[in-house]
Amino acid sequence: MLCVVYKSPRKEGTYLYVERRDDFSPVPAALMTTFGKPQLVTVLNLAKREHLAQIDIHKLRAALKNQGFYLQLPPPPENLLAQHKASIQTDKG
């Protein structure tokens, strides 16, 4: 199974995986508008892979099969202030 990976020019760390190059027909129009003009990153052969660095390959395969695309969002930013407050409470208790 091949898939094509595109990055968003508008949202850093956001990637769109589709089954065929330049075929965004399964992707909802609202998502494409928010995503911006897709920029090609790479083509992956999923049949030869057991895992990927940032995403669960089983979820990727299932999404491609069931909906024709997969959207990878960046992880949420760390809340360092909340972590610091939690560590202060731990130190006090």
C-alpha positions as CSV (number, residue, x, y, z in Angstrom):
1,M,0.0,0.0,0.0
2,L,1.4,3.3,-1.1
3,C,0.5,6.7,0.4
4,V,1.5,10.2,-0.3
5,V,2.4,12.7,2.4
6,Y,1.8,16.5,2.1
7,K,2.5,19.2,4.6
8,S,0.4,22.3,5.3
9,P,1.8,25.7,4.5
10,R,-0.6,27.2,7.1
11,K,-0.3,24.9,10.0
12,E,3.2,23.9,11.1
13,G,3.5,20.2,11.9
14,T,0.3,19.3,10.1
15,Y,0.4,16.6,7.5
16,L,-2.1,15.0,5.2
17,Y,-1.8,11.4,4.0
18,V,-3.7,10.3,0.8
19,E,-3.7,7.2,-1.3
20,R,-2.8,8.8,-4.6
21,R,-0.6,11.7,-5.6
22,D,-2.6,14.9,-6.0
23,D,-5.9,13.1,-5.4
24,F,-7.6,15.1,-2.6
25,S,-11.2,14.0,-3.6
26,P,-11.8,12.1,-0.4
27,V,-10.7,15.1,1.8
28,P,-13.6,17.4,2.9
29,A,-13.5,20.8,1.2
30,A,-13.5,22.6,4.6
31,L,-10.4,20.7,5.6
32,M,-8.6,21.5,2.4
33,T,-9.5,25.2,2.8
34,T,-8.0,25.2,6.3
35,F,-5.0,23.0,5.3
36,G,-4.0,25.3,2.5
37,K,-2.2,24.3,-0.8
38,P,-0.6,20.9,0.0
39,Q,3.1,20.7,-0.4
40,L,4.5,17.3,-1.3
41,V,6.8,15.7,1.2
42,T,7.2,12.1,0.3
43,V,5.7,8.8,-1.0
44,L,5.7,5.9,1.5
45,N,5.3,2.2,0.9
46,L,3.3,1.2,4.0
47,A,3.5,-2.5,3.1
48,K,7.2,-2.5,4.0
49,R,6.8,-0.6,7.3
50,E,6.0,-1.8,10.8
51,H,5.9,1.6,12.4
52,L,6.3,5.3,11.7
53,A,7.9,7.9,14.0
54,Q,5.0,10.2,14.8
55,I,1.9,8.2,14.2
56,D,0.3,4.8,14.7
57,I,0.7,3.0,11.3
58,H,-2.3,0.8,12.0
59,K,-4.5,3.9,12.4
60,L,-3.0,5.4,9.3
61,R,-3.8,2.2,7.2
62,A,-7.3,2.1,8.6
63,A,-8.0,5.7,7.9
64,L,-6.7,5.4,4.3
65,K,-8.8,2.3,3.8
66,N,-12.0,3.7,5.4
67,Q,-12.0,7.4,4.5
68,G,-9.3,7.8,1.9
69,F,-7.1,10.2,3.9
70,Y,-5.4,10.7,7.3
71,L,-4.7,14.0,9.0
72,Q,-1.7,14.3,11.3
73,L,-1.8,17.2,13.7
74,P,1.1,18.5,15.7
75,P,1.3,17.5,19.4
76,P,-0.2,20.1,21.8
77,P,2.4,22.6,23.1
78,E,3.8,21.9,26.5
79,N,2.4,24.0,29.3
80,L,5.6,24.7,31.3
81,L,3.8,26.9,33.8
82,A,1.4,24.2,34.7
83,Q,4.2,21.7,35.1
84,H,6.1,24.1,37.3
85,K,3.1,24.7,39.5
86,A,2.5,21.0,39.8
87,S,6.2,20.4,40.8
88,I,5.9,23.1,43.5
89,Q,2.8,21.4,44.9
90,T,4.6,18.1,44.9
91,D,7.6,19.6,46.7
92,K,5.3,21.2,49.4
93,G,3.3,18.0,50.0
